Amino acid sequence: YNLGAADVVSKLHFLELLADRMGENSSHLISASVHGGETPRADSLGLDSRRAEKILNRNLPTTKQVIENLVNNQPS
């Protein structure tokens, strides 16, 4: 199974949330289309994880919880 956060966010919103949590300014981030390039790309970060949650008998973390774990567990 591929697992993701329990919710779906755009790639831009993910970066904005991460920058905010790290105390960084996200005003320089720009929105751009992933469509029209040579390689097909998804425009959001998210998977339907309901089946995995049922099998694992647990809820997967939200995007904000994933970001919190990334920031708290980064190497010094």
C-alpha positions, 0 to 999 in steps of 0.5 A: 500500500501507498500511504499518505496523510488522512487529508488532501492538500495542494503541493503549494499549500503543503509548502506553505504549511511547512514554511509556517511551521518552520517559521519561514516566510512563504510569500516567495512561493508561487503557484504554477500549473503541473499540467502541460509538461512532458511528464504527467504530475498530480496537482495535489498530495493525497491518497484514499487511505480508508482501506489501509486505515481499516486494515491497520485499525488506525487513523492515518495522520493529517497533513498538519501532523505529518509536518509536525513530525517532519519538523520535530524529527529533523536532524540537528 
